[in-house]
């Protein structure tokens, strides 16, 4: 549970976490729309360091090379890692080994964008409000590129709560939805058993009867996903149309990143609303907000990060490889307007340049 007496974004973690992150030579990025932050977690080998930055209701995130994209309430923000600016960051020179700086914003509107991914065809994502996958375009709010076979037409009605997307060979291949319904928020009454995994290429429903599925991923050719309402990480057997439970997590699970043999899975407390209040997890009462670390080959839990204040819900989890102390600038602070770079050089503008 949250402890308001603790400093903002206080978290506890098992002793293995700092050493594990250092050994894997990576950091983590979490999005929490409830708290309005993207949080970077990094390690010096002995303790965990965190850096929260303000974004408006951040949800899905994507990473490719030096680029990061974040879905916010009304926009998709694209940032670029500029290590040259990191070393000269005025507030902490010679501290960060990477620095993500906002570089472009797409005004897609309040489409309730969930998962995002960079593809050879551009930045694509899940448009939950319109029940479709979309591509960003500077001439439109969004360009629909696919919708589930059970959705008869595009409409801002959240008909099936399409939310998760997995790439295969650089293209969207699998998606999750809370129901195969075609009416205004028709997924809600059967949310505990109505979830589906859909093949984008064939339009086939591969799994059904799922408990609020999220965050499908393809790892080594195998499909994994999270069953949020039951707190399960599962492995899909697509030939049999079934799944096996890899690990159970005491929370509403969303967001999953992998490096090597380790998965970092996001977990959330339950909101006391009509959407979550009747879930079995609510009756159990033992949920936590943070990250659970799973050893994928065995399903063993090897560590945990737990928030005790400010943060009660996680949406997405990214692994930032080869970064020991990354930084990020949010769009709410004017200092990002002073972070200037060209192919040849970088420069920090003077105070007042953003006015």
Secondary structure by P-SEA (a helix, b strand, c coil): cccccccccccccccaaaaaaaaacbbbbbbbcccccbbbbbbcccbbbbbbbbcccccbbbbcccbbbbbcccbbbbbbbbaaaaaacccccccccbbbbbccccccccccccbbbbccccbbbbcccccbbbbbbccccccccccccccccccccccccccbbbbccccccbbbbccccccccccccccccccccccccccccccccccccccccccccbbbbbcccccccccccccccccccccccccccccccccccbbbbbbbcccccccccccccccccccccbbbbbcccccccccccccccccccccbbbbbccccbbbbbcccccccccccccccbbbbbcccccc
